Amino acid sequence: MAKTVLNDWGISKCRDIGAIVFNLIEYNVFSKTENDQLDDFAEIYTFDEAFVKPFQPKKANPAAVARKD
C-alpha cells in the first residue's frame, strides 16, 4: 500500500524523498551539516525492492509440492 500512496503523491524514488527533506531544510524545519547533499538520496533502492518484493508470496518448491507425502 505504501508504494501506491507514495506514487499517487508523485513520489517514486529515493531522490524524491531527498527533495522533500531538502525543502524542509530550506524552510528551517530540518537542519543539515555542510556534508549533507541531495545526492545522498540518489538511487539507494528502488521502491519495488523496498515496498513490493518483501511482501510477495514465497515461491513454492516444485519438488516439495509434487511429493505431498
mmCIF file as Biopython writes it, N, C-alpha, C and O atoms, coordinates in Angstrom:
data_model
#
loop_
_atom_site.group_PDB
_atom_site.id
_atom_site.type_symbol
_atom_site.label_atom_id
_atom_site.label_alt_id
_atom_site.label_comp_id
_atom_site.label_asym_id
_atom_site.label_entity_id
_atom_site.label_seq_id
_atom_site.pdbx_PDB_ins_code
_atom_site.Cartn_x
_atom_site.Cartn_y
_atom_site.Cartn_z
_atom_site.occupancy
_atom_site.B_iso_or_equiv
_atom_site.auth_seq_id
_atom_site.auth_asym_id
_atom_site.pdbx_PDB_model_num
ATOM 1   N N  . MET A ? 1  ? 0.819  -1.189  0.000  1.0 0.0 1  A 1 
ATOM 2   C CA . MET A ? 1  ? 0.000  0.000   0.000  1.0 0.0 1  A 1 
ATOM 3   C C  . MET A ? 1  ? 0.871  1.266   0.000  1.0 0.0 1  A 1 
ATOM 4   O O  . MET A ? 1  ? 0.501  2.277   -0.597 1.0 0.0 1  A 1 
ATOM 5   N N  . ALA A ? 2  ? 2.027  1.204   0.671  1.0 0.0 2  A 1 
ATOM 6   C CA . ALA A ? 2  ? 2.905  2.383   0.752  1.0 0.0 2  A 1 
ATOM 7   C C  . ALA A ? 2  ? 3.325  2.858   -0.635 1.0 0.0 2  A 1 
ATOM 8   O O  . ALA A ? 2  ? 3.287  4.054   -0.926 1.0 0.0 2  A 1 
ATOM 9   N N  . LYS A ? 3  ? 3.725  1.917   -1.491 1.0 0.0 3  A 1 
ATOM 10  C CA . LYS A ? 3  ? 4.164  2.299   -2.841 1.0 0.0 3  A 1 
ATOM 11  C C  . LYS A ? 3  ? 3.026  2.965   -3.610 1.0 0.0 3  A 1 
ATOM 12  O O  . LYS A ? 3  ? 3.251  3.940   -4.328 1.0 0.0 3  A 1 
ATOM 13  N N  . THR A ? 4  ? 1.820  2.453   -3.467 1.0 0.0 4  A 1 
ATOM 14  C CA . THR A ? 4  ? 0.658  3.022   -4.149 1.0 0.0 4  A 1 
ATOM 15  C C  . THR A ? 4  ? 0.407  4.453   -3.687 1.0 0.0 4  A 1 
ATOM 16  O O  . THR A ? 4  ? 0.184  5.342   -4.509 1.0 0.0 4  A 1 
ATOM 17  N N  . VAL A ? 5  ? 0.441  4.675   -2.394 1.0 0.0 5  A 1 
ATOM 18  C CA . VAL A ? 5  ? 0.195  6.020   -1.849 1.0 0.0 5  A 1 
ATOM 19  C C  . VAL A ? 5  ? 1.304  6.974   -2.265 1.0 0.0 5  A 1 
ATOM 20  O O  . VAL A ? 5  ? 1.028  8.084   -2.720 1.0 0.0 5  A 1 
ATOM 21  N N  . LEU A ? 6  ? 2.562  6.550   -2.114 1.0 0.0 6  A 1 
ATOM 22  C CA . LEU A ? 6  ? 3.682  7.423   -2.494 1.0 0.0 6  A 1 
ATOM 23  C C  . LEU A ? 6  ? 3.628  7.757   -3.982 1.0 0.0 6  A 1 
ATOM 24  O O  . LEU A ? 6  ? 3.844  8.907   -4.364 1.0 0.0 6  A 1 
ATOM 25  N N  . ASN A ? 7  ? 3.344  6.770   -4.823 1.0 0.0 7  A 1 
ATOM 26  C CA . ASN A ? 7  ? 3.228  7.035   -6.259 1.0 0.0 7  A 1 
ATOM 27  C C  . ASN A ? 7  ? 2.100  8.022   -6.547 1.0 0.0 7  A 1 
ATOM 28  O O  . ASN A ? 7  ? 2.236  8.893   -7.406 1.0 0.0 7  A 1 
ATOM 29  N N  . ASP A ? 8  ? 0.997  7.887   -5.834 1.0 0.0 8  A 1 
ATOM 30  C CA . ASP A ? 8  ? -0.118 8.817   -6.005 1.0 0.0 8  A 1 
ATOM 31  C C  . ASP A ? 8  ? 0.290  10.242  -5.664 1.0 0.0 8  A 1 
ATOM 32  O O  . ASP A ? 8  ? -0.208 11.198  -6.259 1.0 0.0 8  A 1 
ATOM 33  N N  . TRP A ? 9  ? 1.194  10.379  -4.708 1.0 0.0 9  A 1 
ATOM 34  C CA . TRP A ? 9  ? 1.702  11.697  -4.314 1.0 0.0 9  A 1 
ATOM 35  C C  . TRP A ? 9  ? 2.836  12.181  -5.223 1.0 0.0 9  A 1 
ATOM 36  O O  . TRP A ? 9  ? 3.367  13.273  -5.021 1.0 0.0 9  A 1 
ATOM 37  N N  . GLY A ? 10 ? 3.209  11.371  -6.225 1.0 0.0 10 A 1 
ATOM 38  C CA . GLY A ? 10 ? 4.285  11.754  -7.142 1.0 0.0 10 A 1 
ATOM 39  C C  . GLY A ? 10 ? 5.670  11.406  -6.621 1.0 0.0 10 A 1 
ATOM 40  O O  . GLY A ? 10 ? 6.673  11.924  -7.111 1.0 0.0 10 A 1 
ATOM 41  N N  . ILE A ? 11 ? 5.723  10.528  -5.630 1.0 0.0 11 A 1 
ATOM 42  C CA . ILE A ? 11 ? 6.998  10.118  -5.042 1.0 0.0 11 A 1 
ATOM 43  C C  . ILE A ? 11 ? 7.263  8.695   -5.507 1.0 0.0 11 A 1 
ATOM 44  O O  . ILE A ? 11 ? 6.563  7.764   -5.109 1.0 0.0 11 A 1 
ATOM 45  N N  . SER A ? 12 ? 8.284  8.529   -6.358 1.0 0.0 12 A 1 
ATOM 46  C CA . SER A ? 12 ? 8.515  7.207   -6.930 1.0 0.0 12 A 1 
ATOM 47  C C  . SER A ? 12 ? 9.957  6.727   -6.798 1.0 0.0 12 A 1 
ATOM 48  O O  . SER A ? 12 ? 10.290 5.633   -7.255 1.0 0.0 12 A 1 
ATOM 49  N N  . LYS A ? 13 ? 10.808 7.529   -6.179 1.0 0.0 13 A 1 
ATOM 50  C CA . LYS A ? 13 ? 12.200 7.114   -5.999 1.0 0.0 13 A 1 
ATOM 51  C C  . LYS A ? 13 ? 12.801 7.826   -4.788 1.0 0.0 13 A 1 
ATOM 52  O O  . LYS A ? 13 ? 12.253 8.811   -4.294 1.0 0.0 13 A 1 
ATOM 53  N N  . CYS A ? 14 ? 13.923 7.314   -4.329 1.0 0.0 14 A 1 
ATOM 54  C CA . CYS A ? 14 ? 14.571 7.865   -3.131 1.0 0.0 14 A 1 
ATOM 55  C C  . CYS A ? 14 ? 14.896 9.348   -3.281 1.0 0.0 14 A 1 
ATOM 56  O O  . CYS A ? 14 ? 14.793 10.112  -2.321 1.0 0.0 14 A 1 
ATOM 57  N N  . ARG A ? 15 ? 15.279 9.744   -4.465 1.0 0.0 15 A 1 
ATOM 58  C CA . ARG A ? 15 ? 15.632 11.152  -4.686 1.0 0.0 15 A 1 
ATOM 59  C C  . ARG A ? 15 ? 14.425 12.068  -4.415 1.0 0.0 15 A 1 
ATOM 60  O O  . ARG A ? 15 ? 14.601 13.211  -3.993 1.0 0.0 15 A 1 
ATOM 61  N N  . ASP A ? 16 ? 13.216 11.575  -4.653 1.0 0.0 16 A 1 
ATOM 62  C CA . ASP A ? 16 ? 12.015 12.366  -4.356 1.0 0.0 16 A 1 
ATOM 63  C C  . ASP A ? 16 ? 11.909 12.623  -2.846 1.0 0.0 16 A 1 
ATOM 64  O O  . ASP A ? 16 ? 11.515 13.710  -2.423 1.0 0.0 16 A 1 
ATOM 65  N N  . ILE A ? 17 ? 12.262 11.622  -2.044 1.0 0.0 17 A 1 
ATOM 66  C CA . ILE A ? 17 ? 12.278 11.800  -0.594 1.0 0.0 17 A 1 
ATOM 67  C C  . ILE A ? 17 ? 13.329 12.843  -0.231 1.0 0.0 17 A 1 
ATOM 68  O O  . ILE A ? 17 ? 13.097 13.696  0.625  1.0 0.0 17 A 1 
ATOM 69  N N  . GLY A ? 18 ? 14.476 12.772  -0.880 1.0 0.0 18 A 1 
ATOM 70  C CA . GLY A ? 18 ? 15.529 13.762  -0.659 1.0 0.0 18 A 1 
ATOM 71  C C  . GLY A ? 18 ? 15.062 15.174  -0.972 1.0 0.0 18 A 1 
ATOM 72  O O  . GLY A ? 18 ? 15.398 16.114  -0.252 1.0 0.0 18 A 1 
ATOM 73  N N  . ALA A ? 19 ? 14.295 15.328  -2.035 1.0 0.0 19 A 1 
ATOM 74  C CA . ALA A ? 19 ? 13.771 16.651  -2.390 1.0 0.0 19 A 1 
ATOM 75  C C  . ALA A ? 19 ? 12.856 17.185  -1.292 1.0 0.0 19 A 1 
ATOM 76  O O  . ALA A ? 19 ? 12.875 18.375  -0.977 1.0 0.0 19 A 1 
ATOM 77  N N  . ILE A ? 20 ? 12.056 16.291  -0.715 1.0 0.0 20 A 1 
ATOM 78  C CA . ILE A ? 20 ? 11.180 16.706  0.394  1.0 0.0 20 A 1 
ATOM 79  C C  . ILE A ? 20 ? 12.031 17.140  1.583  1.0 0.0 20 A 1 
ATOM 80  O O  . ILE A ? 20 ? 11.779 18.184  2.184  1.0 0.0 20 A 1 
ATOM 81  N N  . VAL A ? 21 ? 13.031 16.340  1.918  1.0 0.0 21 A 1 
ATOM 82  C CA . VAL A ? 21 ? 13.911 16.658  3.046  1.0 0.0 21 A 1 
ATOM 83  C C  . VAL A ? 21 ? 14.586 18.014  2.822  1.0 0.0 21 A 1 
ATOM 84  O O  . VAL A ? 21 ? 14.624 18.846  3.728  1.0 0.0 21 A 1 
ATOM 85  N N  . PHE A ? 22 ? 15.112 18.233  1.635  1.0 0.0 22 A 1 
ATOM 86  C CA . PHE A ? 22 ? 15.821 19.484  1.381  1.0 0.0 22 A 1 
ATOM 87  C C  . PHE A ? 22 ? 14.878 20.688  1.315  1.0 0.0 22 A 1 
ATOM 88  O O  . PHE A ? 22 ? 15.293 21.808  1.612  1.0 0.0 22 A 1 
ATOM 89  N N  . ASN A ? 23 ? 13.635 20.476  0.935  1.0 0.0 23 A 1 
ATOM 90  C CA . ASN A ? 23 ? 12.652 21.557  1.039  1.0 0.0 23 A 1 
ATOM 91  C C  . ASN A ? 23 ? 12.389 21.897  2.504  1.0 0.0 23 A 1 
ATOM 92  O O  . ASN A ? 23 ? 12.264 23.069  2.860  1.0 0.0 23 A 1 
ATOM 93  N N  . LEU A ? 24 ? 12.305 20.880  3.343  1.0 0.0 24 A 1 
ATOM 94  C CA . LEU A ? 24 ? 12.109 21.119  4.776  1.0 0.0 24 A 1 
ATOM 95  C C  . LEU A ? 24 ? 13.327 21.808  5.396  1.0 0.0 24 A 1 
ATOM 96  O O  . LEU A ? 24 ? 13.183 22.609  6.319  1.0 0.0 24 A 1 
ATOM 97  N N  . ILE A ? 25 ? 14.507 21.503  4.900  1.0 0.0 25 A 1 
ATOM 98  C CA . ILE A ? 25 ? 15.720 22.199  5.346  1.0 0.0 25 A 1 
ATOM 99  C C  . ILE A ? 25 ? 15.643 23.672  4.956  1.0 0.0 25 A 1 
ATOM 100 O O  . ILE A ? 25 ? 15.960 24.552  5.757  1.0 0.0 25 A 1 
ATOM 101 N N  . GLU A ? 26 ? 15.223 23.929  3.732  1.0 0.0 26 A 1 
ATOM 102 C CA . GLU A ? 26 ? 15.123 25.309  3.234  1.0 0.0 26 A 1 
ATOM 103 C C  . GLU A ? 26 ? 14.175 26.137  4.102  1.0 0.0 26 A 1 
ATOM 104 O O  . GLU A ? 26 ? 14.392 27.334  4.291  1.0 0.0 26 A 1 
ATOM 105 N N  . TYR A ? 27 ? 13.129 25.505  4.627  1.0 0.0 27 A 1 
ATOM 106 C CA . TYR A ? 27 ? 12.156 26.221  5.455  1.0 0.0 27 A 1 
ATOM 107 C C  . TYR A ? 27 ? 12.454 26.092  6.952  1.0 0.0 27 A 1 
ATOM 108 O O  . TYR A ? 27 ? 11.600 26.366  7.795  1.0 0.0 27 A 1 
ATOM 109 N N  . ASN A ? 28 ? 13.689 25.668  7.265  1.0 0.0 28 A 1 
ATOM 110 C CA . ASN A ? 28 ? 14.179 25.568  8.637  1.0 0.0 28 A 1 
ATOM 111 C C  . ASN A ? 28 ? 13.376 24.616  9.519  1.0 0.0 28 A 1 
ATOM 112 O O  . ASN A ? 28 ? 13.344 24.775  10.739 1.0 0.0 28 A 1 
ATOM 113 N N  . VAL A ? 29 ? 12.737 23.641  8.912  1.0 0.0 29 A 1 
ATOM 114 C CA . VAL A ? 29 ? 12.061 22.602  9.690  1.0 0.0 29 A 1 
ATOM 115 C C  . VAL A ? 29 ? 13.099 21.550  10.089 1.0 0.0 29 A 1 
ATOM 116 O O  . VAL A ? 29 ? 13.079 21.051  11.215 1.0 0.0 29 A 1 
ATOM 117 N N  . PHE A ? 30 ? 13.996 21.217  9.172  1.0 0.0 30 A 1 
ATOM 118 C CA . PHE A ? 30 ? 15.124 20.324  9.415  1.0 0.0 30 A 1 
ATOM 119 C C  . PHE A ? 30 ? 16.396 21.140  9.286  1.0 0.0 30 A 1 
ATOM 120 O O  . PHE A ? 30 ? 16.383 22.262  8.780  1.0 0.0 30 A 1 
ATOM 121 N N  . SER A ? 31 ? 17.483 20.567  9.745  1.0 0.0 31 A 1 
ATOM 122 C CA . SER A ? 31 ? 18.791 21.212  9.538  1.0 0.0 31 A 1 
ATOM 123 C C  . SER A ? 31 ? 19.706 20.194  8.875  1.0 0.0 31 A 1 
ATOM 124 O O  . SER A ? 31 ? 19.374 19.013  8.775  1.0 0.0 31 A 1 
ATOM 125 N N  . LYS A ? 32 ? 20.843 20.661  8.433  1.0 0.0 32 A 1 
ATOM 126 C CA . LYS A ? 32 ? 21.800 19.779  7.777  1.0 0.0 32 A 1 
ATOM 127 C C  . LYS A ? 32 ? 23.209 20.181  8.145  1.0 0.0 32 A 1 
ATOM 128 O O  . LYS A ? 32 ? 23.457 21.279  8.644  1.0 0.0 32 A 1 
ATOM 129 N N  . THR A ? 33 ? 24.123 19.271  7.889  1.0 0.0 33 A 1 
ATOM 130 C CA . THR A ? 33 ? 25.536 19.592  8.065  1.0 0.0 33 A 1 
ATOM 131 C C  . THR A ? 33 ? 26.083 20.069  6.730  1.0 0.0 33 A 1 
ATOM 132 O O  . THR A ? 33 ? 25.395 20.005  5.712  1.0 0.0 33 A 1 
ATOM 133 N N  . GLU A ? 34 ? 27.279 20.530  6.736  1.0 0.0 34 A 1 
ATOM 134 C CA . GLU A ? 34 ? 27.881 21.002  5.481  1.0 0.0 34 A 1 
ATOM 135 C C  . GLU A ? 34 ? 28.145 19.851  4.517  1.0 0.0 34 A 1 
ATOM 136 O O  . GLU A ? 34 ? 28.348 20.078  3.324  1.0 0.0 34 A 1 
ATOM 137 N N  . ASN A ? 35 ? 28.144 18.623  5.018  1.0 0.0 35 A 1 
ATOM 138 C CA . ASN A ? 35 ? 28.386 17.460  4.164  1.0 0.0 35 A 1 
ATOM 139 C C  . ASN A ? 35 ? 27.115 16.876  3.564  1.0 0.0 35 A 1 
ATOM 140 O O  . ASN A ? 35 ? 27.194 16.067  2.639  1.0 0.0 35 A 1 
ATOM 141 N N  . ASP A ? 36 ? 25.957 17.259  4.060  1.0 0.0 36 A 1 
ATOM 142 C CA . ASP A ? 36 ? 24.699 16.722  3.551  1.0 0.0 36 A 1 
ATOM 143 C C  . ASP A ? 36 ? 24.379 17.309  2.187  1.0 0.0 36 A 1 
ATOM 144 O O  . ASP A ? 36 ? 24.545 18.506  1.949  1.0 0.0 36 A 1 
ATOM 145 N N  . GLN A ? 37 ? 23.916 16.437  1.293  1.0 0.0 37 A 1 
ATOM 146 C CA . GLN A ? 37 ? 23.555 16.892  -0.047 1.0 0.0 37 A 1 
ATOM 147 C C  . GLN A ? 37 ? 22.438 16.025  -0.619 1.0 0.0 37 A 1 
ATOM 148 O O  . GLN A ? 37 ? 22.222 14.896  -0.180 1.0 0.0 37 A 1 
ATOM 149 N N  . LEU A ? 38 ? 21.752 16.559  -1.580 1.0 0.0 38 A 1 
ATOM 150 C CA . LEU A ? 38 ? 20.634 15.852  -2.203 1.0 0.0 38 A 1 
ATOM 151 C C  . LEU A ? 38 ? 21.073 14.514  -2.796 1.0 0.0 38 A 1 
ATOM 152 O O  . LEU A ? 38 ? 20.313 13.545  -2.774 1.0 0.0 38 A 1 
ATOM 153 N N  . ASP A ? 39 ? 22.275 14.461  -3.317 1.0 0.0 39 A 1 
ATOM 154 C CA . ASP A ? 39 ? 22.774 13.215  -3.913 1.0 0.0 39 A 1 
ATOM 155 C C  . ASP A ? 39 ? 22.888 12.076  -2.901 1.0 0.0 39 A 1 
ATOM 156 O O  . ASP A ? 39 ? 23.016 10.915  -3.292 1.0 0.0 39 A 1 
ATOM 157 N N  . ASP A ? 40 ? 22.842 12.392  -1.611 1.0 0.0 40 A 1 
ATOM 158 C CA . ASP A ? 40 ? 22.839 11.341  -0.587 1.0 0.0 40 A 1 
ATOM 159 C C  . ASP A ? 40 ? 21.609 10.444  -0.730 1.0 0.0 40 A 1 
ATOM 160 O O  . ASP A ? 40 ? 21.603 9.318   -0.234 1.0 0.0 40 A 1 
ATOM 161 N N  . PHE A ? 41 ? 20.584 10.932  -1.395 1.0 0.0 41 A 1 
ATOM 162 C CA . PHE A ? 41 ? 19.336 10.193  -1.572 1.0 0.0 41 A 1 
ATOM 163 C C  . PHE A ? 41 ? 19.223 9.520   -2.940 1.0 0.0 41 A 1 
ATOM 164 O O  . PHE A ? 41 ? 18.212 8.885   -3.238 1.0 0.0 41 A 1 
ATOM 165 N N  . ALA A ? 42 ? 20.238 9.656   -3.755 1.0 0.0 42 A 1 
ATOM 166 C CA . ALA A ? 42 ? 20.174 9.151   -5.131 1.0 0.0 42 A 1 
ATOM 167 C C  . ALA A ? 42 ? 20.277 7.634   -5.186 1.0 0.0 42 A 1 
ATOM 168 O O  . ALA A ? 42 ? 21.259 7.055   -4.721 1.0 0.0 42 A 1 
ATOM 169 N N  . GLU A ? 43 ? 19.281 7.006   -5.743 1.0 0.0 43 A 1 
ATOM 170 C CA . GLU A ? 43 ? 19.286 5.579   -6.086 1.0 0.0 43 A 1 
ATOM 171 C C  . GLU A ? 43 ? 19.778 4.679   -4.954 1.0 0.0 43 A 1 
ATOM 172 O O  . GLU A ? 43 ? 20.634 3.824   -5.183 1.0 0.0 43 A 1 
ATOM 173 N N  . ILE A ? 44 ? 19.266 4.849   -3.763 1.0 0.0 44 A 1 
ATOM 174 C CA . ILE A ? 44 ? 19.625 3.977   -2.650 1.0 0.0 44 A 1 
ATOM 175 C C  . ILE A ? 44 ? 18.982 2.607   -2.857 1.0 0.0 44 A 1 
ATOM 176 O O  . ILE A ? 44 ? 19.635 1.580   -2.675 1.0 0.0 44 A 1 
ATOM 177 N N  . TYR A ? 45 ? 17.727 2.590   -3.231 1.0 0.0 45 A 1 
ATOM 178 C CA . TYR A ? 45 ? 16.998 1.366   -3.550 1.0 0.0 45 A 1 
ATOM 179 C C  . TYR A ? 45 ? 15.823 1.750   -4.427 1.0 0.0 45 A 1 
ATOM 180 O O  . TYR A ? 45 ? 15.448 2.921   -4.500 1.0 0.0 45 A 1 
ATOM 181 N N  . THR A ? 46 ? 15.239 0.759   -5.095 1.0 0.0 46 A 1 
ATOM 182 C CA . THR A ? 46 ? 14.029 1.036   -5.858 1.0 0.0 46 A 1 
ATOM 183 C C  . THR A ? 46 ? 12.835 0.818   -4.936 1.0 0.0 46 A 1 
ATOM 184 O O  . THR A ? 46 ? 12.919 0.056   -3.973 1.0 0.0 46 A 1 
ATOM 185 N N  . PHE A ? 47 ? 11.752 1.469   -5.224 1.0 0.0 47 A 1 
ATOM 186 C CA . PHE A ? 47 ? 10.562 1.307   -4.404 1.0 0.0 47 A 1 
ATOM 187 C C  . PHE A ? 47 ? 10.007 -0.112  -4.520 1.0 0.0 47 A 1 
ATOM 188 O O  . PHE A ? 47 ? 9.396  -0.607  -3.572 1.0 0.0 47 A 1 
ATOM 189 N N  . ASP A ? 48 ? 10.206 -0.779  -5.662 1.0 0.0 48 A 1 
ATOM 190 C CA . ASP A ? 48 ? 9.788  -2.174  -5.776 1.0 0.0 48 A 1 
ATOM 191 C C  . ASP A ? 48 ? 10.579 -3.046  -4.795 1.0 0.0 48 A 1 
ATOM 192 O O  . ASP A ? 48 ? 10.012 -3.927  -4.149 1.0 0.0 48 A 1 
ATOM 193 N N  . GLU A ? 49 ? 11.900 -2.796  -4.686 1.0 0.0 49 A 1 
ATOM 194 C CA . GLU A ? 49 ? 12.728 -3.560  -3.749 1.0 0.0 49 A 1 
ATOM 195 C C  . GLU A ? 49 ? 12.282 -3.354  -2.305 1.0 0.0 49 A 1 
ATOM 196 O O  . GLU A ? 49 ? 12.319 -4.286  -1.501 1.0 0.0 49 A 1 
ATOM 197 N N  . ALA A ? 50 ? 11.868 -2.156  -1.983 1.0 0.0 50 A 1 
ATOM 198 C CA . ALA A ? 50 ? 11.523 -1.833  -0.604 1.0 0.0 50 A 1 
ATOM 199 C C  . ALA A ? 50 ? 10.076 -2.122  -0.246 1.0 0.0 50 A 1 
ATOM 200 O O  . ALA A ? 50 ? 9.791  -2.576  0.863  1.0 0.0 50 A 1 
ATOM 201 N N  . PHE A ? 51 ? 9.167  -1.867  -1.161 1.0 0.0 51 A 1 
ATOM 202 C CA . PHE A ? 51 ? 7.747  -1.903  -0.817 1.0 0.0 51 A 1 
ATOM 203 C C  . PHE A ? 51 ? 6.932  -3.008  -1.486 1.0 0.0 51 A 1 
ATOM 204 O O  . PHE A ? 51 ? 5.763  -3.198  -1.151 1.0 0.0 51 A 1 
ATOM 205 N N  . VAL A ? 52 ? 7.535  -3.742  -2.429 1.0 0.0 52 A 1 
ATOM 206 C CA . VAL A ? 52 ? 6.785  -4.790  -3.121 1.0 0.0 52 A 1 
ATOM 207 C C  . VAL A ? 52 ? 7.398  -6.174  -2.856 1.0 0.0 52 A 1 
ATOM 208 O O  . VAL A ? 52 ? 6.730  -7.057  -2.320 1.0 0.0 52 A 1 
ATOM 209 N N  . LYS A ? 53 ? 8.652  -6.355  -3.229 1.0 0.0 53 A 1 
ATOM 210 C CA . LYS A ? 53 ? 9.282  -7.678  -3.154 1.0 0.0 53 A 1 
ATOM 211 C C  . LYS A ? 53 ? 9.215  -8.319  -1.764 1.0 0.0 53 A 1 
ATOM 212 O O  . LYS A ? 53 ? 8.944  -9.517  -1.681 1.0 0.0 53 A 1 
ATOM 213 N N  . PRO A ? 54 ? 9.446  -7.586  -0.671 1.0 0.0 54 A 1 
ATOM 214 C CA . PRO A ? 54 ? 9.389  -8.248  0.644  1.0 0.0 54 A 1 
ATOM 215 C C  . PRO A ? 54 ? 8.010  -8.800  0.999  1.0 0.0 54 A 1 
ATOM 216 O O  . PRO A ? 54 ? 7.891  -9.629  1.901  1.0 0.0 54 A 1 
ATOM 217 N N  . PHE A ? 55 ? 6.986  -8.358  0.312  1.0 0.0 55 A 1 
ATOM 218 C CA . PHE A ? 55 ? 5.619  -8.753  0.660  1.0 0.0 55 A 1 
ATOM 219 C C  . PHE A ? 55 ? 4.981  -9.708  -0.340 1.0 0.0 55 A 1 
ATOM 220 O O  . PHE A ? 55 ? 3.816  -10.077 -0.193 1.0 0.0 55 A 1 
ATOM 221 N N  . GLN A ? 56 ? 5.739  -10.108 -1.354 1.0 0.0 56 A 1 
ATOM 222 C CA . GLN A ? 56 ? 5.218  -11.064 -2.327 1.0 0.0 56 A 1 
ATOM 223 C C  . GLN A ? 56 ? 5.268  -12.467 -1.732 1.0 0.0 56 A 1 
ATOM 224 O O  . GLN A ? 56 ? 6.153  -12.768 -0.932 1.0 0.0 56 A 1 
ATOM 225 N N  . PRO A ? 57 ? 4.329  -13.323 -2.115 1.0 0.0 57 A 1 
ATOM 226 C CA . PRO A ? 57 ? 4.349  -14.704 -1.611 1.0 0.0 57 A 1 
ATOM 227 C C  . PRO A ? 57 ? 5.632  -15.416 -2.031 1.0 0.0 57 A 1 
ATOM 228 O O  . PRO A ? 57 ? 6.160  -15.190 -3.120 1.0 0.0 57 A 1 
ATOM 229 N N  . LYS A ? 58 ? 6.106  -16.256 -1.167 1.0 0.0 58 A 1 
ATOM 230 C CA . LYS A ? 58 ? 7.290  -17.066 -1.494 1.0 0.0 58 A 1 
ATOM 231 C C  . LYS A ? 58 ? 6.894  -18.090 -2.542 1.0 0.0 58 A 1 
ATOM 232 O O  . LYS A ? 58 ? 5.790  -18.635 -2.511 1.0 0.0 58 A 1 
ATOM 233 N N  . LYS A ? 59 ? 7.805  -18.346 -3.469 1.0 0.0 59 A 1 
ATOM 234 C CA . LYS A ? 59 ? 7.540  -19.364 -4.494 1.0 0.0 59 A 1 
ATOM 235 C C  . LYS A ? 59 ? 7.694  -20.737 -3.860 1.0 0.0 59 A 1 
ATOM 236 O O  . LYS A ? 59 ? 8.638  -20.989 -3.112 1.0 0.0 59 A 1 
ATOM 237 N N  . ALA A ? 60 ? 6.770  -21.606 -4.164 1.0 0.0 60 A 1 
ATOM 238 C CA . ALA A ? 60 ? 6.811  -22.964 -3.630 1.0 0.0 60 A 1 
ATOM 239 C C  . ALA A ? 60 ? 7.886  -23.760 -4.326 1.0 0.0 60 A 1 
ATOM 240 O O  . ALA A ? 60 ? 8.153  -23.558 -5.511 1.0 0.0 60 A 1 
ATOM 241 N N  . ASN A ? 61 ? 8.503  -24.665 -3.592 1.0 0.0 61 A 1 
ATOM 242 C CA . ASN A ? 61 ? 9.483  -25.595 -4.160 1.0 0.0 61 A 1 
ATOM 243 C C  . ASN A ? 61 ? 8.712  -26.638 -4.966 1.0 0.0 61 A 1 
ATOM 244 O O  . ASN A ? 61 ? 7.944  -27.404 -4.382 1.0 0.0 61 A 1 
ATOM 245 N N  . PRO A ? 62 ? 8.890  -26.694 -6.286 1.0 0.0 62 A 1 
ATOM 246 C CA . PRO A ? 62 ? 8.107  -27.625 -7.122 1.0 0.0 62 A 1 
ATOM 247 C C  . PRO A ? 62 ? 8.250  -29.078 -6.672 1.0 0.0 62 A 1 
ATOM 248 O O  . PRO A ? 62 ? 7.278  -29.830 -6.743 1.0 0.0 62 A 1 
ATOM 249 N N  . ALA A ? 63 ? 9.419  -29.492 -6.218 1.0 0.0 63 A 1 
ATOM 250 C CA . ALA A ? 63 ? 9.622  -30.862 -5.777 1.0 0.0 63 A 1 
ATOM 251 C C  . ALA A ? 63 ? 8.811  -31.163 -4.527 1.0 0.0 63 A 1 
ATOM 252 O O  . ALA A ? 63 ? 8.241  -32.247 -4.401 1.0 0.0 63 A 1 
ATOM 253 N N  . ALA A ? 64 ? 8.755  -30.211 -3.606 1.0 0.0 64 A 1 
ATOM 254 C CA . ALA A ? 64 ? 8.011  -30.397 -2.365 1.0 0.0 64 A 1 
ATOM 255 C C  . ALA A ? 64 ? 6.505  -30.451 -2.645 1.0 0.0 64 A 1 
ATOM 256 O O  . ALA A ? 64 ? 5.781  -31.210 -2.000 1.0 0.0 64 A 1 
ATOM 257 N N  . VAL A ? 65 ? 6.040  -29.662 -3.588 1.0 0.0 65 A 1 
ATOM 258 C CA . VAL A ? 65 ? 4.616  -29.643 -3.932 1.0 0.0 65 A 1 
ATOM 259 C C  . VAL A ? 65 ? 4.225  -30.966 -4.579 1.0 0.0 65 A 1 
ATOM 260 O O  . VAL A ? 65 ? 3.149  -31.493 -4.299 1.0 0.0 65 A 1 
ATOM 261 N N  . ALA A ? 66 ? 5.079  -31.508 -5.436 1.0 0.0 66 A 1 
ATOM 262 C CA . ALA A ? 66 ? 4.782  -32.750 -6.150 1.0 0.0 66 A 1 
ATOM 263 C C  . ALA A ? 66 ? 4.756  -33.954 -5.216 1.0 0.0 66 A 1 
ATOM 264 O O  . ALA A ? 66 ? 4.003  -34.898 -5.454 1.0 0.0 66 A 1 
ATOM 265 N N  . ARG A ? 67 ? 5.566  -33.938 -4.156 1.0 0.0 67 A 1 
ATOM 266 C CA . ARG A ? 67 ? 5.643  -35.093 -3.238 1.0 0.0 67 A 1 
ATOM 267 C C  . ARG A ? 67 ? 4.380  -35.294 -2.428 1.0 0.0 67 A 1 
ATOM 268 O O  . ARG A ? 67 ? 3.830  -36.396 -2.423 1.0 0.0 67 A 1 
ATOM 269 N N  . LYS A ? 68 ? 3.926  -34.318 -1.778 1.0 0.0 68 A 1 
ATOM 270 C CA . LYS A ? 68 ? 2.725  -34.370 -0.910 1.0 0.0 68 A 1 
ATOM 271 C C  . LYS A ? 68 ? 2.593  -35.716 -0.203 1.0 0.0 68 A 1 
ATOM 272 O O  . LYS A ? 68 ? 1.658  -36.471 -0.468 1.0 0.0 68 A 1 
ATOM 273 N N  . ASP A ? 69 ? 3.519  -36.009 0.685  1.0 0.0 69 A 1 
ATOM 274 C CA . ASP A ? 69 ? 3.536  -37.274 1.423  1.0 0.0 69 A 1 
ATOM 275 C C  . ASP A ? 69 ? 2.295  -37.507 2.186  1.0 0.0 69 A 1 
ATOM 276 O O  . ASP A ? 69 ? 2.166  -38.532 2.856  1.0 0.0 69 A 1 
#
